[in-house]
Amino acid sequence: MHKFTSLQIHQTSIPAGTHAYTLQGLELQTSYMFELQVVYQQTRPRVRSKKVYLAIRTPSKGTVVVVD
C-alpha cells in the first residue's frame, strides 16, 4: 500500500483554456492523490463539475509528465 503525501496547495485557479499545469515540489518515489473540479464562475450560483480523482506515483528520478 502506498503512503500518500499531502501538498500545501489546497486550491488554485487555472486560466480557462489551460491544457497543462506544472506542480513544483513533488518528491521522488512518492504517491500523490489529486482532486480536480471545474468551477464555472460566469454564472450565479457558480456551476461545479463532478470531482475527478487522479493518483500518481513519482519515479525514482527524473521529471513526471501526465498526459491525458
CHARMM-style PDB file with segment names, atoms N, HN, CA, C and O in Angstrom:
ATOM      1  N   MET     1       0.846  -1.186   0.000  1.00  0.00      PROA
ATOM      2  CA  MET     1       0.000   0.000   0.000  1.00  0.00      PROA
ATOM      3  C   MET     1       0.890   1.246   0.000  1.00  0.00      PROA
ATOM      4  O   MET     1       1.890   1.310   0.715  1.00  0.00      PROA
ATOM      5  N   HSD     2       0.512   2.221  -0.803  1.00  0.00      PROA
ATOM      6  HN  HSD     2      -0.300   2.169  -1.384  1.00  0.00      PROA
ATOM      7  CA  HSD     2       1.290   3.449  -0.901  1.00  0.00      PROA
ATOM      8  C   HSD     2       0.904   4.418   0.198  1.00  0.00      PROA
ATOM      9  O   HSD     2      -0.259   4.501   0.591  1.00  0.00      PROA
ATOM     10  N   LYS     3       1.892   5.151   0.690  1.00  0.00      PROA
ATOM     11  HN  LYS     3       2.837   5.084   0.370  1.00  0.00      PROA
ATOM     12  CA  LYS     3       1.635   6.230   1.628  1.00  0.00      PROA
ATOM     13  C   LYS     3       1.487   7.506   0.797  1.00  0.00      PROA
ATOM     14  O   LYS     3       2.366   7.833   0.000  1.00  0.00      PROA
ATOM     15  N   PHE     4       0.386   8.221   0.980  1.00  0.00      PROA
ATOM     16  HN  PHE     4      -0.328   7.955   1.628  1.00  0.00      PROA
ATOM     17  CA  PHE     4       0.155   9.447   0.223  1.00  0.00      PROA
ATOM     18  C   PHE     4       0.705  10.645   0.980  1.00  0.00      PROA
ATOM     19  O   PHE     4       0.630  10.702   2.207  1.00  0.00      PROA
ATOM     20  N   THR     5       1.250  11.588   0.252  1.00  0.00      PROA
ATOM     21  HN  THR     5       1.311  11.541  -0.745  1.00  0.00      PROA
ATOM     22  CA  THR     5       1.813  12.795   0.818  1.00  0.00      PROA
ATOM     23  C   THR     5       0.907  13.970   0.497  1.00  0.00      PROA
ATOM     24  O   THR     5       0.400  14.080  -0.619  1.00  0.00      PROA
ATOM     25  N   SER     6       0.706  14.839   1.457  1.00  0.00      PROA
ATOM     26  HN  SER     6       1.118  14.750   2.364  1.00  0.00      PROA
ATOM     27  CA  SER     6      -0.166  15.994   1.278  1.00  0.00      PROA
ATOM     28  C   SER     6       0.645  17.207   0.834  1.00  0.00      PROA
ATOM     29  O   SER     6       1.681  17.516   1.423  1.00  0.00      PROA
ATOM     30  N   LEU     7       0.178  17.885  -0.191  1.00  0.00      PROA
ATOM     31  HN  LEU     7      -0.664  17.634  -0.669  1.00  0.00      PROA
ATOM     32  CA  LEU     7       0.789  19.139  -0.627  1.00  0.00      PROA
ATOM     33  C   LEU     7       0.085  20.296   0.055  1.00  0.00      PROA
ATOM     34  O   LEU     7      -1.048  20.154   0.513  1.00  0.00      PROA
ATOM     35  N   GLN     8       0.740  21.423   0.123  1.00  0.00      PROA
ATOM     36  HN  GLN     8       1.661  21.539  -0.249  1.00  0.00      PROA
ATOM     37  CA  GLN     8       0.153  22.598   0.749  1.00  0.00      PROA
ATOM     38  C   GLN     8      -0.759  23.378  -0.196  1.00  0.00      PROA
ATOM     39  O   GLN     8      -1.349  24.380   0.209  1.00  0.00      PROA
ATOM     40  N   ILE     9      -0.885  22.937  -1.447  1.00  0.00      PROA
ATOM     41  HN  ILE     9      -0.406  22.123  -1.776  1.00  0.00      PROA
ATOM     42  CA  ILE     9      -1.798  23.580  -2.389  1.00  0.00      PROA
ATOM     43  C   ILE     9      -3.180  23.008  -2.145  1.00  0.00      PROA
ATOM     44  O   ILE     9      -3.449  21.859  -2.495  1.00  0.00      PROA
ATOM     45  N   HSD    10      -4.046  23.789  -1.557  1.00  0.00      PROA
ATOM     46  HN  HSD    10      -3.827  24.723  -1.274  1.00  0.00      PROA
ATOM     47  CA  HSD    10      -5.394  23.305  -1.284  1.00  0.00      PROA
ATOM     48  C   HSD    10      -6.361  23.703  -2.391  1.00  0.00      PROA
ATOM     49  O   HSD    10      -7.328  22.996  -2.675  1.00  0.00      PROA
ATOM     50  N   GLN    11      -6.084  24.840  -3.009  1.00  0.00      PROA
ATOM     51  HN  GLN    11      -5.298  25.414  -2.779  1.00  0.00      PROA
ATOM     52  CA  GLN    11      -6.948  25.316  -4.080  1.00  0.00      PROA
ATOM     53  C   GLN    11      -6.153  26.286  -4.927  1.00  0.00      PROA
ATOM     54  O   GLN    11      -5.393  27.102  -4.405  1.00  0.00      PROA
ATOM     55  N   THR    12      -6.325  26.198  -6.219  1.00  0.00      PROA
ATOM     56  HN  THR    12      -6.942  25.535  -6.644  1.00  0.00      PROA
ATOM     57  CA  THR    12      -5.666  27.147  -7.111  1.00  0.00      PROA
ATOM     58  C   THR    12      -6.563  27.400  -8.309  1.00  0.00      PROA
ATOM     59  O   THR    12      -7.345  26.532  -8.699  1.00  0.00      PROA
ATOM     60  N   SER    13      -6.455  28.561  -8.884  1.00  0.00      PROA
ATOM     61  HN  SER    13      -5.819  29.265  -8.568  1.00  0.00      PROA
ATOM     62  CA  SER    13      -7.207  28.900 -10.082  1.00  0.00      PROA
ATOM     63  C   SER    13      -6.293  28.764 -11.287  1.00  0.00      PROA
ATOM     64  O   SER    13      -5.152  29.226 -11.279  1.00  0.00      PROA
ATOM     65  N   ILE    14      -6.811  28.126 -12.312  1.00  0.00      PROA
ATOM     66  HN  ILE    14      -7.737  27.751 -12.319  1.00  0.00      PROA
ATOM     67  CA  ILE    14      -6.068  27.934 -13.546  1.00  0.00      PROA
ATOM     68  C   ILE    14      -6.874  28.605 -14.653  1.00  0.00      PROA
ATOM     69  O   ILE    14      -8.074  28.352 -14.764  1.00  0.00      PROA
ATOM     70  N   PRO    15      -6.263  29.442 -15.467  1.00  0.00      PROA
ATOM     71  CA  PRO    15      -6.997  30.158 -16.510  1.00  0.00      PROA
ATOM     72  C   PRO    15      -7.727  29.217 -17.470  1.00  0.00      PROA
ATOM     73  O   PRO    15      -7.245  28.127 -17.774  1.00  0.00      PROA
ATOM     74  N   ALA    16      -8.883  29.651 -17.935  1.00  0.00      PROA
ATOM     75  HN  ALA    16      -9.275  30.537 -17.687  1.00  0.00      PROA
ATOM     76  CA  ALA    16      -9.653  28.877 -18.921  1.00  0.00      PROA
ATOM     77  C   ALA    16      -8.791  28.618 -20.142  1.00  0.00      PROA
ATOM     78  O   ALA    16      -7.990  29.464 -20.541  1.00  0.00      PROA
ATOM     79  N   GLY    17      -8.959  27.440 -20.735  1.00  0.00      PROA
ATOM     80  HN  GLY    17      -9.609  26.753 -20.411  1.00  0.00      PROA
ATOM     81  CA  GLY    17      -8.210  27.085 -21.924  1.00  0.00      PROA
ATOM     82  C   GLY    17      -6.843  26.474 -21.630  1.00  0.00      PROA
ATOM     83  O   GLY    17      -6.111  26.127 -22.558  1.00  0.00      PROA
ATOM     84  N   THR    18      -6.492  26.339 -20.363  1.00  0.00      PROA
ATOM     85  HN  THR    18      -7.086  26.620 -19.610  1.00  0.00      PROA
ATOM     86  CA  THR    18      -5.215  25.736 -19.994  1.00  0.00      PROA
ATOM     87  C   THR    18      -5.304  24.228 -20.174  1.00  0.00      PROA
ATOM     88  O   THR    18      -6.253  23.598 -19.708  1.00  0.00      PROA
ATOM     89  N   HSD    19      -4.318  23.651 -20.848  1.00  0.00      PROA
ATOM     90  HN  HSD    19      -3.547  24.163 -21.227  1.00  0.00      PROA
ATOM     91  CA  HSD    19      -4.322  22.221 -21.122  1.00  0.00      PROA
ATOM     92  C   HSD    19      -3.178  21.491 -20.428  1.00  0.00      PROA
ATOM     93  O   HSD    19      -3.058  20.272 -20.550  1.00  0.00      PROA
ATOM     94  N   ALA    20      -2.338  22.225 -19.701  1.00  0.00      PROA
ATOM     95  HN  ALA    20      -2.436  23.215 -19.602  1.00  0.00      PROA
ATOM     96  CA  ALA    20      -1.236  21.614 -18.953  1.00  0.00      PROA
ATOM     97  C   ALA    20      -0.962  22.483 -17.732  1.00  0.00      PROA
ATOM     98  O   ALA    20      -1.142  23.700 -17.765  1.00  0.00      PROA
ATOM     99  N   TYR    21      -0.528  21.841 -16.662  1.00  0.00      PROA
ATOM    100  HN  TYR    21      -0.382  20.853 -16.635  1.00  0.00      PROA
ATOM    101  CA  TYR    21      -0.233  22.562 -15.431  1.00  0.00      PROA
ATOM    102  C   TYR    21       0.944  21.875 -14.753  1.00  0.00      PROA
ATOM    103  O   TYR    21       0.982  20.647 -14.674  1.00  0.00      PROA
ATOM    104  N   THR    22       1.901  22.650 -14.265  1.00  0.00      PROA
ATOM    105  HN  THR    22       1.870  23.647 -14.329  1.00  0.00      PROA
ATOM    106  CA  THR    22       3.093  22.093 -13.629  1.00  0.00      PROA
ATOM    107  C   THR    22       3.039  22.320 -12.132  1.00  0.00      PROA
ATOM    108  O   THR    22       2.843  23.444 -11.672  1.00  0.00      PROA
ATOM    109  N   LEU    23       3.215  21.250 -11.375  1.00  0.00      PROA
ATOM    110  HN  LEU    23       3.375  20.336 -11.749  1.00  0.00      PROA
ATOM    111  CA  LEU    23       3.310  21.337  -9.923  1.00  0.00      PROA
ATOM    112  C   LEU    23       4.777  21.271  -9.528  1.00  0.00      PROA
ATOM    113  O   LEU    23       5.516  20.402  -9.992  1.00  0.00      PROA
ATOM    114  N   GLN    24       5.187  22.179  -8.683  1.00  0.00      PROA
ATOM    115  HN  GLN    24       4.587  22.884  -8.306  1.00  0.00      PROA
ATOM    116  CA  GLN    24       6.562  22.203  -8.194  1.00  0.00      PROA
ATOM    117  C   GLN    24       6.625  21.513  -6.833  1.00  0.00      PROA
ATOM    118  O   GLN    24       5.638  21.494  -6.098  1.00  0.00      PROA
ATOM    119  N   GLY    25       7.765  20.958  -6.505  1.00  0.00      PROA
ATOM    120  HN  GLY    25       8.567  20.974  -7.103  1.00  0.00      PROA
ATOM    121  CA  GLY    25       7.989  20.435  -5.164  1.00  0.00      PROA
ATOM    122  C   GLY    25       7.549  19.007  -4.926  1.00  0.00      PROA
ATOM    123  O   GLY    25       7.496  18.570  -3.776  1.00  0.00      PROA
ATOM    124  N   LEU    26       7.227  18.251  -5.992  1.00  0.00      PROA
ATOM    125  HN  LEU    26       7.270  18.606  -6.926  1.00  0.00      PROA
ATOM    126  CA  LEU    26       6.873  16.849  -5.794  1.00  0.00      PROA
ATOM    127  C   LEU    26       8.126  16.065  -5.423  1.00  0.00      PROA
ATOM    128  O   LEU    26       9.198  16.282  -5.989  1.00  0.00      PROA
ATOM    129  N   GLU    27       7.981  15.163  -4.479  1.00  0.00      PROA
ATOM    130  HN  GLU    27       7.111  14.987  -4.020  1.00  0.00      PROA
ATOM    131  CA  GLU    27       9.106  14.345  -4.057  1.00  0.00      PROA
ATOM    132  C   GLU    27       9.193  13.085  -4.909  1.00  0.00      PROA
ATOM    133  O   GLU    27       8.175  12.561  -5.363  1.00  0.00      PROA
ATOM    134  N   LEU    28      10.405  12.607  -5.119  1.00  0.00      PROA
ATOM    135  HN  LEU    28      11.231  13.033  -4.750  1.00  0.00      PROA
ATOM    136  CA  LEU    28      10.615  11.381  -5.877  1.00  0.00      PROA
ATOM    137  C   LEU    28      10.111  10.175  -5.088  1.00  0.00      PROA
ATOM    138  O   LEU    28      10.122  10.182  -3.857  1.00  0.00      PROA
ATOM    139  N   GLN    29       9.675   9.153  -5.794  1.00  0.00      PROA
ATOM    140  HN  GLN    29       9.666   9.147  -6.794  1.00  0.00      PROA
ATOM    141  CA  GLN    29       9.170   7.904  -5.225  1.00  0.00      PROA
ATOM    142  C   GLN    29       8.100   8.153  -4.149  1.00  0.00      PROA
ATOM    143  O   GLN    29       8.151   7.593  -3.055  1.00  0.00      PROA
ATOM    144  N   THR    30       7.140   9.002  -4.494  1.00  0.00      PROA
ATOM    145  HN  THR    30       7.098   9.457  -5.383  1.00  0.00      PROA
ATOM    146  CA  THR    30       6.075   9.364  -3.572  1.00  0.00      PROA
ATOM    147  C   THR    30       4.742   9.283  -4.298  1.00  0.00      PROA
ATOM    148  O   THR    30       4.651   9.639  -5.473  1.00  0.00      PROA
ATOM    149  N   SER    31       3.717   8.823  -3.613  1.00  0.00      PROA
ATOM    150  HN  SER    31       3.791   8.534  -2.659  1.00  0.00      PROA
ATOM    151  CA  SER    31       2.363   8.751  -4.180  1.00  0.00      PROA
ATOM    152  C   SER    31       1.596  10.009  -3.836  1.00  0.00      PROA
ATOM    153  O   SER    31       1.684  10.525  -2.722  1.00  0.00      PROA
ATOM    154  N   TYR    32       0.837  10.498  -4.814  1.00  0.00      PROA
ATOM    155  HN  TYR    32       0.765  10.079  -5.719  1.00  0.00      PROA
ATOM    156  CA  TYR    32       0.010  11.694  -4.627  1.00  0.00      PROA
ATOM    157  C   TYR    32      -1.392  11.405  -5.132  1.00  0.00      PROA
ATOM    158  O   TYR    32      -1.570  10.671  -6.103  1.00  0.00      PROA
ATOM    159  N   MET    33      -2.385  11.981  -4.474  1.00  0.00      PROA
ATOM    160  HN  MET    33      -2.240  12.577  -3.685  1.00  0.00      PROA
ATOM    161  CA  MET    33      -3.779  11.894  -4.904  1.00  0.00      PROA
ATOM    162  C   MET    33      -4.244  13.327  -5.148  1.00  0.00      PROA
ATOM    163  O   MET    33      -4.152  14.182  -4.267  1.00  0.00      PROA
ATOM    164  N   PHE    34      -4.748  13.576  -6.362  1.00  0.00      PROA
ATOM    165  HN  PHE    34      -4.823  12.881  -7.078  1.00  0.00      PROA
ATOM    166  CA  PHE    34      -5.246  14.898  -6.724  1.00  0.00      PROA
ATOM    167  C   PHE    34      -6.756  14.846  -6.880  1.00  0.00      PROA
ATOM    168  O   PHE    34      -7.302  13.893  -7.436  1.00  0.00      PROA
ATOM    169  N   GLU    35      -7.420  15.872  -6.387  1.00  0.00      PROA
ATOM    170  HN  GLU    35      -6.977  16.646  -5.936  1.00  0.00      PROA
ATOM    171  CA  GLU    35      -8.865  16.011  -6.551  1.00  0.00      PROA
ATOM    172  C   GLU    35      -9.068  17.223  -7.454  1.00  0.00      PROA
ATOM    173  O   GLU    35      -8.645  18.329  -7.119  1.00  0.00      PROA
ATOM    174  N   LEU    36      -9.710  17.014  -8.592  1.00  0.00      PROA
ATOM    175  HN  LEU    36     -10.054  16.115  -8.864  1.00  0.00      PROA
ATOM    176  CA  LEU    36      -9.908  18.083  -9.571  1.00  0.00      PROA
ATOM    177  C   LEU    36     -11.388  18.379  -9.727  1.00  0.00      PROA
ATOM    178  O   LEU    36     -12.217  17.469  -9.756  1.00  0.00      PROA
ATOM    179  N   GLN    37     -11.710  19.657  -9.827  1.00  0.00      PROA
ATOM    180  HN  GLN    37     -11.037  20.396  -9.804  1.00  0.00      PROA
ATOM    181  CA  GLN    37     -13.091  20.065 -10.046  1.00  0.00      PROA
ATOM    182  C   GLN    37     -13.090  21.391 -10.808  1.00  0.00      PROA
ATOM    183  O   GLN    37     -12.356  22.316 -10.463  1.00  0.00      PROA
ATOM    184  N   VAL    38     -13.913  21.467 -11.836  1.00  0.00      PROA
ATOM    185  HN  VAL    38     -14.510  20.715 -12.117  1.00  0.00      PROA
ATOM    186  CA  VAL    38     -14.061  22.696 -12.605  1.00  0.00      PROA
ATOM    187  C   VAL    38     -15.170  23.524 -11.969  1.00  0.00      PROA
ATOM    188  O   VAL    38     -16.229  23.002 -11.622  1.00  0.00      PROA
ATOM    189  N   VAL    39     -14.915  24.819 -11.821  1.00  0.00      PROA
ATOM    190  HN  VAL    39     -14.054  25.243 -12.103  1.00  0.00      PROA
ATOM    191  CA  VAL    39     -15.921  25.740 -11.300  1.00  0.00      PROA
ATOM    192  C   VAL    39     -16.104  26.850 -12.334  1.00  0.00      PROA
ATOM    193  O   VAL    39     -15.189  27.633 -12.591  1.00  0.00      PROA
ATOM    194  N   TYR    40     -17.287  26.904 -12.916  1.00  0.00      PROA
ATOM    195  HN  TYR    40     -18.030  26.268 -12.708  1.00  0.00      PROA
ATOM    196  CA  TYR    40     -17.612  27.946 -13.900  1.00  0.00      PROA
ATOM    197  C   TYR    40     -18.116  29.155 -13.133  1.00  0.00      PROA
ATOM    198  O   TYR    40     -19.181  29.104 -12.518  1.00  0.00      PROA
ATOM    199  N   GLN    41     -17.347  30.254 -13.167  1.00  0.00      PROA
ATOM    200  HN  GLN    41     -16.482  30.295 -13.667  1.00  0.00      PROA
ATOM    201  CA  GLN    41     -17.645  31.409 -12.321  1.00  0.00      PROA
ATOM    202  C   GLN    41     -18.399  32.519 -13.037  1.00  0.00      PROA
ATOM    203  O   GLN    41     -18.599  33.588 -12.459  1.00  0.00      PROA
ATOM    204  N   GLN    42     -18.819  32.299 -14.269  1.00  0.00      PROA
ATOM    205  HN  GLN    42     -18.656  31.431 -14.738  1.00  0.00      PROA
ATOM    206  CA  GLN    42     -19.512  33.340 -15.021  1.00  0.00      PROA
ATOM    207  C   GLN    42     -20.999  33.410 -14.691  1.00  0.00      PROA
ATOM    208  O   GLN    42     -21.694  34.311 -15.160  1.00  0.00      PROA
ATOM    209  N   THR    43     -21.488  32.478 -13.897  1.00  0.00      PROA
ATOM    210  HN  THR    43     -20.924  31.746 -13.516  1.00  0.00      PROA
ATOM    211  CA  THR    43     -22.906  32.464 -13.526  1.00  0.00      PROA
ATOM    212  C   THR    43     -23.043  32.520 -12.013  1.00  0.00      PROA
ATOM    213  O   THR    43     -22.103  32.214 -11.280  1.00  0.00      PROA
ATOM    214  N   ARG    44     -24.199  32.906 -11.564  1.00  0.00      PROA
ATOM    215  HN  ARG    44     -24.962  33.155 -12.160  1.00  0.00      PROA
ATOM    216  CA  ARG    44     -24.526  32.856 -10.130  1.00  0.00      PROA
ATOM    217  C   ARG    44     -25.775  32.027  -9.982  1.00  0.00      PROA
ATOM    218  O   ARG    44     -26.763  32.380 -10.626  1.00  0.00      PROA
ATOM    219  N   PRO    45     -25.842  30.984  -9.220  1.00  0.00      PROA
ATOM    220  CA  PRO    45     -24.692  30.467  -8.474  1.00  0.00      PROA
ATOM    221  C   PRO    45     -23.685  29.811  -9.410  1.00  0.00      PROA
ATOM    222  O   PRO    45     -24.006  29.473 -10.550  1.00  0.00      PROA
ATOM    223  N   ARG    46     -22.466  29.636  -8.915  1.00  0.00      PROA
ATOM    224  HN  ARG    46     -22.205  29.911  -7.990  1.00  0.00      PROA
ATOM    225  CA  ARG    46     -21.412  29.009  -9.711  1.00  0.00      PROA
ATOM    226  C   ARG    46     -21.789  27.571 -10.061  1.00  0.00      PROA
ATOM    227  O   ARG    46     -22.413  26.865  -9.268  1.00  0.00      PROA
ATOM    228  N   VAL    47     -21.403  27.161 -11.248  1.00  0.00      PROA
ATOM    229  HN  VAL    47     -20.896  27.734 -11.891  1.00  0.00      PROA
ATOM    230  CA  VAL    47     -21.667  25.793 -11.698  1.00  0.00      PROA
ATOM    231  C   VAL    47     -20.402  24.971 -11.454  1.00  0.00      PROA
ATOM    232  O   VAL    47     -19.307  25.363 -11.858  1.00  0.00      PROA
ATOM    233  N   ARG    48     -20.567  23.823 -10.785  1.00  0.00      PROA
ATOM    234  HN  ARG    48     -21.456  23.505 -10.456  1.00  0.00      PROA
ATOM    235  CA  ARG    48     -19.423  22.971 -10.453  1.00  0.00      PROA
ATOM    236  C   ARG    48     -19.556  21.621 -11.142  1.00  0.00      PROA
ATOM    237  O   ARG    48     -20.645  21.051 -11.211  1.00  0.00      PROA
ATOM    238  N   SER    49     -18.438  21.116 -11.649  1.00  0.00      PROA
ATOM    239  HN  SER    49     -17.554  21.579 -11.593  1.00  0.00      PROA
ATOM    240  CA  SER    49     -18.427  19.779 -12.235  1.00  0.00      PROA
ATOM    241  C   SER    49     -18.333  18.741 -11.119  1.00  0.00      PROA
ATOM    242  O   SER    49     -18.109  19.077  -9.956  1.00  0.00      PROA
ATOM    243  N   LYS    50     -18.509  17.478 -11.496  1.00  0.00      PROA
ATOM    244  HN  LYS    50     -18.691  17.205 -12.441  1.00  0.00      PROA
ATOM    245  CA  LYS    50     -18.235  16.404 -10.545  1.00  0.00      PROA
ATOM    246  C   LYS    50     -16.732  16.380 -10.291  1.00  0.00      PROA
ATOM    247  O   LYS    50     -15.944  16.776 -11.150  1.00  0.00      PROA
ATOM    248  N   LYS    51     -16.342  15.916  -9.114  1.00  0.00      PROA
ATOM    249  HN  LYS    51     -16.983  15.595  -8.417  1.00  0.00      PROA
ATOM    250  CA  LYS    51     -14.919  15.809  -8.793  1.00  0.00      PROA
ATOM    251  C   LYS    51     -14.322  14.592  -9.476  1.00  0.00      PROA
ATOM    252  O   LYS    51     -14.957  13.544  -9.597  1.00  0.00      PROA
ATOM    253  N   VAL    52     -13.083  14.759  -9.920  1.00  0.00      PROA
ATOM    254  HN  VAL    52     -12.567  15.610  -9.822  1.00  0.00      PROA
ATOM    255  CA  VAL    52     -12.324  13.685 -10.541  1.00  0.00      PROA
ATOM    256  C   VAL    52     -11.058  13.492  -9.705  1.00  0.00      PROA
ATOM    257  O   VAL    52     -10.444  14.462  -9.259  1.00  0.00      PROA
ATOM    258  N   TYR    53     -10.681  12.244  -9.500  1.00  0.00      PROA
ATOM    259  HN  TYR    53     -11.180  11.457  -9.861  1.00  0.00      PROA
ATOM    260  CA  TYR    53      -9.502  11.945  -8.692  1.00  0.00      PROA
ATOM    261  C   TYR    53      -8.420  11.346  -9.573  1.00  0.00      PROA
ATOM    262  O   TYR    53      -8.693  10.516 -10.440  1.00  0.00      PROA
ATOM    263  N   LEU    54      -7.188  11.778  -9.336  1.00  0.00      PROA
ATOM    264  HN  LEU    54      -6.966  12.452  -8.632  1.00  0.00      PROA
ATOM    265  CA  LEU    54      -6.039  11.306 -10.092  1.00  0.00      PROA
ATOM    266  C   LEU    54      -4.966  10.880  -9.103  1.00  0.00      PROA
ATOM    267  O   LEU    54      -4.525  11.684  -8.282  1.00  0.00      PROA
ATOM    268  N   ALA    55      -4.545   9.634  -9.173  1.00  0.00      PROA
ATOM    269  HN  ALA    55      -4.903   8.981  -9.840  1.00  0.00      PROA
ATOM    270  CA  ALA    55      -3.473   9.138  -8.311  1.00  0.00      PROA
ATOM    271  C   ALA    55      -2.237   8.904  -9.168  1.00  0.00      PROA
ATOM    272  O   ALA    55      -2.314   8.283 -10.228  1.00  0.00      PROA
ATOM    273  N   ILE    56      -1.101   9.403  -8.702  1.00  0.00      PROA
ATOM    274  HN  ILE    56      -1.039   9.907  -7.840  1.00  0.00      PROA
ATOM    275  CA  ILE    56       0.159   9.180  -9.409  1.00  0.00      PROA
ATOM    276  C   ILE    56       1.219   8.758  -8.405  1.00  0.00      PROA
ATOM    277  O   ILE    56       1.091   8.993  -7.204  1.00  0.00      PROA
ATOM    278  N   ARG    57       2.258   8.138  -8.917  1.00  0.00      PROA
ATOM    279  HN  ARG    57       2.362   7.947  -9.893  1.00  0.00      PROA
ATOM    280  CA  ARG    57       3.458   7.838  -8.127  1.00  0.00      PROA
ATOM    281  C   ARG    57       4.639   8.385  -8.917  1.00  0.00      PROA
ATOM    282  O   ARG    57       4.845   8.015 -10.073  1.00  0.00      PROA
ATOM    283  N   THR    58       5.407   9.260  -8.294  1.00  0.00      PROA
ATOM    284  HN  THR    58       5.240   9.560  -7.355  1.00  0.00      PROA
ATOM    285  CA  THR    58       6.552   9.844  -8.974  1.00  0.00      PROA
ATOM    286  C   THR    58       7.663   8.810  -9.123  1.00  0.00      PROA
ATOM    287  O   THR    58       7.781   7.908  -8.293  1.00  0.00      PROA
ATOM    288  N   PRO    59       8.480   8.928 -10.171  1.00  0.00      PROA
ATOM    289  CA  PRO    59       9.558   7.961 -10.397  1.00  0.00      PROA
ATOM    290  C   PRO    59      10.714   8.168  -9.419  1.00  0.00      PROA
ATOM    291  O   PRO    59      10.719   9.124  -8.644  1.00  0.00      PROA
ATOM    292  N   SER    60      11.670   7.283  -9.462  1.00  0.00      PROA
ATOM    293  HN  SER    60      11.666   6.506 -10.091  1.00  0.00      PROA
ATOM    294  CA  SER    60      12.832   7.384  -8.566  1.00  0.00      PROA
ATOM    295  C   SER    60      13.761   8.534  -8.958  1.00  0.00      PROA
ATOM    296  O   SER    60      14.512   9.038  -8.124  1.00  0.00      PROA
ATOM    297  N   LYS    61      13.710   8.949 -10.229  1.00  0.00      PROA
ATOM    298  HN  LYS    61      13.099   8.539 -10.906  1.00  0.00      PROA
ATOM    299  CA  LYS    61      14.478  10.115 -10.668  1.00  0.00      PROA
ATOM    300  C   LYS    61      13.878  10.632 -11.961  1.00  0.00      PROA
ATOM    301  O   LYS    61      13.225   9.890 -12.695  1.00  0.00      PROA
ATOM    302  N   GLY    62      14.105  11.911 -12.236  1.00  0.00      PROA
ATOM    303  HN  GLY    62      14.636  12.513 -11.640  1.00  0.00      PROA
ATOM    304  CA  GLY    62      13.605  12.482 -13.477  1.00  0.00      PROA
ATOM    305  C   GLY    62      12.421  13.410 -13.267  1.00  0.00      PROA
ATOM    306  O   GLY    62      12.188  13.904 -12.163  1.00  0.00      PROA
ATOM    307  N   THR    63      11.680  13.639 -14.341  1.00  0.00      PROA
ATOM    308  HN  THR    63      11.870  13.239 -15.237  1.00  0.00      PROA
ATOM    309  CA  THR    63      10.554  14.547 -14.358  1.00  0.00      PROA
ATOM    310  C   THR    63       9.275  13.757 -14.605  1.00  0.00      PROA
ATOM    311  O   THR    63       9.261  12.821 -15.405  1.00  0.00      PROA
ATOM    312  N   VAL    64       8.205  14.135 -13.920  1.00  0.00      PROA
ATOM    313  HN  VAL    64       8.216  14.896 -13.270  1.00  0.00      PROA
ATOM    314  CA  VAL    64       6.912  13.476 -14.097  1.00  0.00      PROA
ATOM    315  C   VAL    64       6.092  14.272 -15.093  1.00  0.00      PROA
ATOM    316  O   VAL    64       5.948  15.485 -14.942  1.00  0.00      PROA
ATOM    317  N   VAL    65       5.552  13.615 -16.105  1.00  0.00      PROA
ATOM    318  HN  VAL    65       5.668  12.629 -16.227  1.00  0.00      PROA
ATOM    319  CA  VAL    65       4.675  14.239 -17.076  1.00  0.00      PROA
ATOM    320  C   VAL    65       3.430  13.383 -17.182  1.00  0.00      PROA
ATOM    321  O   VAL    65       3.514  12.198 -17.503  1.00  0.00      PROA
ATOM    322  N   VAL    66       2.256  13.984 -16.910  1.00  0.00      PROA
ATOM    323  HN  VAL    66       2.188  14.947 -16.649  1.00  0.00      PROA
ATOM    324  CA  VAL    66       0.988  13.268 -17.030  1.00  0.00      PROA
ATOM    325  C   VAL    66       0.284  13.798 -18.266  1.00  0.00      PROA
ATOM    326  O   VAL    66       0.033  14.998 -18.371  1.00  0.00      PROA
ATOM    327  N   VAL    67      -0.035  12.919 -19.197  1.00  0.00      PROA
ATOM    328  HN  VAL    67       0.168  11.943 -19.112  1.00  0.00      PROA
ATOM    329  CA  VAL    67      -0.699  13.312 -20.441  1.00  0.00      PROA
ATOM    330  C   VAL    67      -1.995  12.540 -20.542  1.00  0.00      PROA
ATOM    331  O   VAL    67      -2.022  11.323 -20.354  1.00  0.00      PROA
ATOM    332  N   ASP    68      -3.072  13.252 -20.840  1.00  0.00      PROA
ATOM    333  HN  ASP    68      -3.050  14.240 -20.993  1.00  0.00      PROA
ATOM    334  CA  ASP    68      -4.377  12.606 -20.969  1.00  0.00      PROA
ATOM    335  C   ASP    68      -4.555  12.111 -22.377  1.00  0.00      PROA
ATOM    336  OT1 ASP    68      -5.592  11.532 -22.702  1.00  0.00      PROA
TER     337      ASP     68
END
